[in-house]
Amino acid sequence: MAPISLRSSHTLDEPKLEALVELMYLAAYADGGFGTDEKRHFARSVQSLTDRKVTPDQLEQLITRLDAARKASGTAALLEGARQTLGSPIACRVALSLAIGVITADGAISKAERAMIHEIGAALGLDHEGIEEMLREEEGA
């Protein structure tokens, strides 16, 4: 299976795009499932980030690859890698915002999803109150 290219005309390079997608995926799987609404929002976000260059089959391959990486490396290692790749505080906030968008797509945030958002946010260097503020903004939207 060939790797899926996440190239885009956006200003983010491919490793940063992969980190964003990986964090959205981790958030989506926080409660052990990837619901229809979450998967649809995830797919729309990936399509938007990649200028609609990822086919549905490639998206499924990407999800399979991300799941295997999570199982092989563990969430903490993936989060650390994403933080290093994203680098800037602004990129980290954008990444957390995208992850929050995925988990709120079904209209509810479970305890496991909230905990994962805090785990992601903390790994990205954001404080508890800043993470809660981002969650409140999304819940109120």
Secondary structure as UniProt FT lines:
FT   HELIX           14..28
FT   TURN            29..31
FT   HELIX           36..49
FT   TURN            50..52
FT   HELIX           56..73
FT   HELIX           75..86
FT   HELIX           89..103
FT   TURN            104..106
FT   HELIX           111..123
FT   TURN            124..125
FT   HELIX           128..140
//
